[in-house]
Amino acid sequence: MAESRRALGRVLADARRSAGVTQDRLAVLVRWSRSTVANVEVGRQCAPREFWVACDAALGLEGALLAAWGRTDVLARRLREQEAEAQIRQLLVQPSPGCVCRELHRLLAESGWSS
């Protein structure tokens, strides 16, 4: 996941440089801080969808950045789901001195499973 965030950040940095825009100027255009722009570009910070929409508009990329962010977001969601499923499997195979129902129900709810 970290490599995916870094790759997405490189896409932003390359697009920004190609447009001849500095980090400071992009920050003003998208109304986010320059440190956010810098951190996203190196993959140190995750930015929400709104950030990518604003960057797309500011750099005139017609949704290219948003599409790249979407692919990364789908990957992140899949990883979270897999982690939750692994926790559920672990709870189901471990003998428990008490009821695991509450914890299992919480994990199922977080995974989007309905009862």
Phi and psi in degrees as GROMACS dihedral restraints (atoms count N, CA, C in turn):
[ dihedral_restraints ]
;  ai    aj    ak    al  type     phi  dphi    fc
    3     4     5     6     1   -60.8    20    10
    4     5     6     7     1   -41.2    20    10
    6     7     8     9     1   -66.4    20    10
    7     8     9    10     1   -36.2    20    10
    9    10    11    12     1   -63.9    20    10
   10    11    12    13     1   -41.6    20    10
   12    13    14    15     1   -65.4    20    10
   13    14    15    16     1   -39.4    20    10
   15    16    17    18     1   -65.3    20    10
   16    17    18    19     1   -41.0    20    10
   18    19    20    21     1   -63.8    20    10
   19    20    21    22     1   -41.6    20    10
   21    22    23    24     1   -63.0    20    10
   22    23    24    25     1   -41.4    20    10
   24    25    26    27     1   -62.1    20    10
   25    26    27    28     1   -38.3    20    10
   27    28    29    30     1   -65.2    20    10
   28    29    30    31     1   -36.0    20    10
   30    31    32    33     1   -61.4    20    10
   31    32    33    34     1   -45.0    20    10
   33    34    35    36     1   -62.4    20    10
   34    35    36    37     1   -48.0    20    10
   36    37    38    39     1   -60.6    20    10
   37    38    39    40     1   -44.0    20    10
   39    40    41    42     1   -63.5    20    10
   40    41    42    43     1   -42.9    20    10
   42    43    44    45     1   -64.4    20    10
   43    44    45    46     1   -41.4    20    10
   45    46    47    48     1   -63.9    20    10
   46    47    48    49     1   -46.3    20    10
   48    49    50    51     1   -64.4    20    10
   49    50    51    52     1   -41.2    20    10
   51    52    53    54     1   -61.1    20    10
   52    53    54    55     1   -31.9    20    10
   54    55    56    57     1   -83.3    20    10
   55    56    57    58     1    -3.9    20    10
   57    58    59    60     1    70.9    20    10
   58    59    60    61     1    32.5    20    10
   60    61    62    63     1  -111.7    20    10
   61    62    63    64     1   134.1    20    10
   63    64    65    66     1   -80.8    20    10
   64    65    66    67     1   164.7    20    10
   66    67    68    69     1   -60.1    20    10
   67    68    69    70     1   -41.7    20    10
   69    70    71    72     1   -59.7    20    10
   70    71    72    73     1   -46.2    20    10
   72    73    74    75     1   -66.8    20    10
   73    74    75    76     1   -42.3    20    10
   75    76    77    78     1   -61.4    20    10
   76    77    78    79     1   -41.5    20    10
   78    79    80    81     1   -57.7    20    10
   79    80    81    82     1   -42.6    20    10
   81    82    83    84     1   -65.3    20    10
   82    83    84    85     1   -44.0    20    10
   84    85    86    87     1   -64.1    20    10
   85    86    87    88     1   -37.9    20    10
   87    88    89    90     1   -96.3    20    10
   88    89    90    91     1    -5.6    20    10
   90    91    92    93     1    61.6    20    10
   91    92    93    94     1    40.9    20    10
   93    94    95    96     1  -125.2    20    10
   94    95    96    97     1   165.0    20    10
   96    97    98    99     1   -75.1    20    10
   97    98    99   100     1   156.3    20    10
   99   100   101   102     1   -63.3    20    10
  100   101   102   103     1   -35.4    20    10
  102   103   104   105     1   -65.6    20    10
  103   104   105   106     1   -34.2    20    10
  105   106   107   108     1   -63.9    20    10
  106   107   108   109     1   -47.5    20    10
  108   109   110   111     1   -57.7    20    10
  109   110   111   112     1   -47.7    20    10
  111   112   113   114     1   -63.0    20    10
  112   113   114   115     1   -45.1    20    10
  114   115   116   117     1   -65.7    20    10
  115   116   117   118     1   -38.4    20    10
  117   118   119   120     1   -65.7    20    10
  118   119   120   121     1   -40.9    20    10
  120   121   122   123     1   -62.2    20    10
  121   122   123   124     1   -29.2    20    10
  123   124   125   126     1   -99.7    20    10
  124   125   126   127     1     3.6    20    10
  126   127   128   129     1    79.9    20    10
  127   128   129   130     1    14.1    20    10
  129   130   131   132     1   -83.6    20    10
  130   131   132   133     1   -19.3    20    10
  132   133   134   135     1  -135.1    20    10
  133   134   135   136     1   138.8    20    10
  135   136   137   138     1   -91.6    20    10
  136   137   138   139     1   135.0    20    10
  138   139   140   141     1  -113.3    20    10
  139   140   141   142     1   147.8    20    10
  141   142   143   144     1   -74.4    20    10
  142   143   144   145     1   170.5    20    10
  144   145   146   147     1   -51.7    20    10
  145   146   147   148     1   -41.4    20    10
  147   148   149   150     1   -58.5    20    10
  148   149   150   151     1   -36.3    20    10
  150   151   152   153     1   -61.2    20    10
  151   152   153   154     1   -45.9    20    10
  153   154   155   156     1   -69.9    20    10
  154   155   156   157     1   -35.6    20    10
  156   157   158   159     1   -62.0    20    10
  157   158   159   160     1   -46.1    20    10
  159   160   161   162     1   -63.7    20    10
  160   161   162   163     1   -41.5    20    10
  162   163   164   165     1   -65.6    20    10
  163   164   165   166     1   -42.1    20    10
  165   166   167   168     1   -55.4    20    10
  166   167   168   169     1   -48.4    20    10
  168   169   170   171     1   -65.6    20    10
  169   170   171   172     1   -44.5    20    10
  171   172   173   174     1   -64.6    20    10
  172   173   174   175     1   -34.2    20    10
  174   175   176   177     1   -98.4    20    10
  175   176   177   178     1     0.5    20    10
  177   178   179   180     1    65.0    20    10
  178   179   180   181     1    40.2    20    10
  180   181   182   183     1   -98.5    20    10
  181   182   183   184     1     2.3    20    10
  183   184   185   186     1    52.4    20    10
  184   185   186   187     1    41.5    20    10
  186   187   188   189     1    93.4    20    10
  187   188   189   190     1    -0.7    20    10
  189   190   191   192     1   -64.3    20    10
  190   191   192   193     1   -43.1    20    10
  192   193   194   195     1   -68.0    20    10
  193   194   195   196     1   -41.0    20    10
  195   196   197   198     1   -62.1    20    10
  196   197   198   199     1   -39.8    20    10
  198   199   200   201     1   -63.8    20    10
  199   200   201   202     1   -42.7    20    10
  201   202   203   204     1   -64.4    20    10
  202   203   204   205     1   -41.9    20    10
  204   205   206   207     1   -62.1    20    10
  205   206   207   208     1   -41.5    20    10
  207   208   209   210     1   -58.6    20    10
  208   209   210   211     1   -41.8    20    10
  210   211   212   213     1   -64.1    20    10
  211   212   213   214     1   -40.7    20    10
  213   214   215   216     1   -67.9    20    10
  214   215   216   217     1   -39.1    20    10
  216   217   218   219     1   -64.3    20    10
  217   218   219   220     1   -41.0    20    10
  219   220   221   222     1   -61.7    20    10
  220   221   222   223     1   -43.3    20    10
  222   223   224   225     1   -61.0    20    10
  223   224   225   226     1   -44.9    20    10
  225   226   227   228     1   -61.5    20    10
  226   227   228   229     1   -42.4    20    10
  228   229   230   231     1   -63.4    20    10
  229   230   231   232     1   -43.1    20    10
  231   232   233   234     1   -61.1    20    10
  232   233   234   235     1   -42.0    20    10
  234   235   236   237     1   -63.9    20    10
  235   236   237   238     1   -41.0    20    10
  237   238   239   240     1   -63.7    20    10
  238   239   240   241     1   -40.7    20    10
  240   241   242   243     1   -64.3    20    10
  241   242   243   244     1   -42.4    20    10
  243   244   245   246     1   -63.8    20    10
  244   245   246   247     1   -40.1    20    10
  246   247   248   249     1   -63.7    20    10
  247   248   249   250     1   -42.8    20    10
  249   250   251   252     1   -64.1    20    10
  250   251   252   253     1   -42.1    20    10
  252   253   254   255     1   -63.6    20    10
  253   254   255   256     1   -38.9    20    10
  255   256   257   258     1   -63.9    20    10
  256   257   258   259     1   -39.8    20    10
  258   259   260   261     1   -63.6    20    10
  259   260   261   262     1   -40.8    20    10
  261   262   263   264     1   -63.5    20    10
  262   263   264   265     1   -46.9    20    10
  264   265   266   267     1   -59.2    20    10
  265   266   267   268     1   -40.8    20    10
  267   268   269   270     1   -64.3    20    10
  268   269   270   271     1   -41.7    20    10
  270   271   272   273     1   -63.2    20    10
  271   272   273   274     1   -37.4    20    10
  273   274   275   276     1   -72.4    20    10
  274   275   276   277     1   -28.9    20    10
  276   277   278   279     1   -93.8    20    10
  277   278   279   280     1   -15.8    20    10
  279   280   281   282     1   -85.5    20    10
  280   281   282   283     1   132.4    20    10
  282   283   284   285     1   -67.8    20    10
  283   284   285   286     1   138.9    20    10
  285   286   287   288     1  -124.2    20    10
  286   287   288   289     1   136.6    20    10
  288   289   290   291     1   -69.3    20    10
  289   290   291   292     1   -22.4    20    10
  291   292   293   294     1  -128.8    20    10
  292   293   294   295     1  -169.3    20    10
  294   295   296   297     1   -80.1    20    10
  295   296   297   298     1   134.0    20    10
  297   298   299   300     1   -98.4    20    10
  298   299   300   301     1     7.5    20    10
  300   301   302   303     1   -57.4    20    10
  301   302   303   304     1   -46.4    20    10
  303   304   305   306     1   -62.4    20    10
  304   305   306   307     1   -46.5    20    10
  306   307   308   309     1   -64.5    20    10
  307   308   309   310     1   -42.4    20    10
  309   310   311   312     1   -63.5    20    10
  310   311   312   313     1   -43.2    20    10
  312   313   314   315     1   -62.2    20    10
  313   314   315   316     1   -42.2    20    10
  315   316   317   318     1   -61.5    20    10
  316   317   318   319     1   -46.3    20    10
  318   319   320   321     1   -65.4    20    10
  319   320   321   322     1   -40.3    20    10
  321   322   323   324     1   -62.8    20    10
  322   323   324   325     1   -42.9    20    10
  324   325   326   327     1   -63.5    20    10
  325   326   327   328     1   -43.1    20    10
  327   328   329   330     1   -65.0    20    10
  328   329   330   331     1   -28.9    20    10
  330   331   332   333     1   -82.3    20    10
  331   332   333   334     1    -6.5    20    10
  333   334   335   336     1    88.4    20    10
  334   335   336   337     1     8.8    20    10
  336   337   338   339     1   -81.9    20    10
  337   338   339   340     1   136.9    20    10
  339   340   341   342     1  -101.6    20    10
  340   341   342   343     1   152.7    20    10
